[in-house]
Amino acid sequence: MDITGLIRKLLRSREVIRCGLGTRQWRELTLAYLRFRKLQFPYVVGFRDATSLCIADHSELTTVWHVYFGLEYTLRRQYQTIIDVGAHIGAFSVWIATKCPSAKVLAIEPFPSTFVQLQANIDRNTLTNRVKCVSFAASSTDGVLQFDSSPEIHSYSRSSVLTIQPFQSIDIEARSLQHLLETSGFDRVDLLKIDIEGDEYDLLLNSKVEVLRRCREIVVEYHGLNDARFPQQPADIMKRMLEIGYEMQTP
């Protein structure tokens, strides 16, 4: 086994240990995540902290695994105000609201069917008093964006940035970051989490500097590295954020 394969195996074993610590369902979830068995969907993942998430397919299991057991996000401090842009089915929102029990969260998910799942997962965890869900696309300006509505696209991959056919698209209302901050009711945002399948370029490169500076910390998952379909690259985001005054940190 080469060194890369060894590192991957060690990392995977750590994830399995975290899964065992996090849920009594660790055996079947691990086997399902590794595709050694199939789950019957919809499936409810129950955690040892009494929270749970209802998932609809294997891709959503992957999302939950990455957030809860893969440590995709790091809790750096006890955040009080959080905006989850690209909330998907609510894995991050439920996780962060549980880790920060006094925090308020604005969860933003644009695609209608996924938004229904998001709201249901927030409801099932009785978090509606602290997590507010809104169904908009995040953009640098208010308007309308076309999203891929092809049935074969996984819910976490729905995008407004790739070339799509009219019969495979759906119009989604878009709201600027400034509008979303006003919707949140937060004077300042402790944590802005962004995972929006390529639209992070528009949001971070074109939003007003004074709006971005209202966010104390920004965590962004970037897409399209060395992909010709994306005119910008992660280096463009890094350059602008450094110019604004942010410090760059890697996970």
Secondary structure, DSSP 8 states (H G I E B T S, - for coil): --HHHHHHHHHHHHHHHHHHHH-TTHHHHHHHHTTSS---SSEEEE-TTS-EEEE-SHHHHHHHHHHHTS--S---S--SEEEEET-TTSHHHHHHHHHSTT-EEEEE--SHHHHHHHHHHHHHTT-TTTEEEE--EEESSSEEEEEE--TTS-GGG--SSS---GGGEEEEEEEEHHHHHHHHT-SSBSEEEE--TTTHHHHHHHS-HHHHTTBS-EEE----TT-TT-SS-HHHHHHHHHHHT------
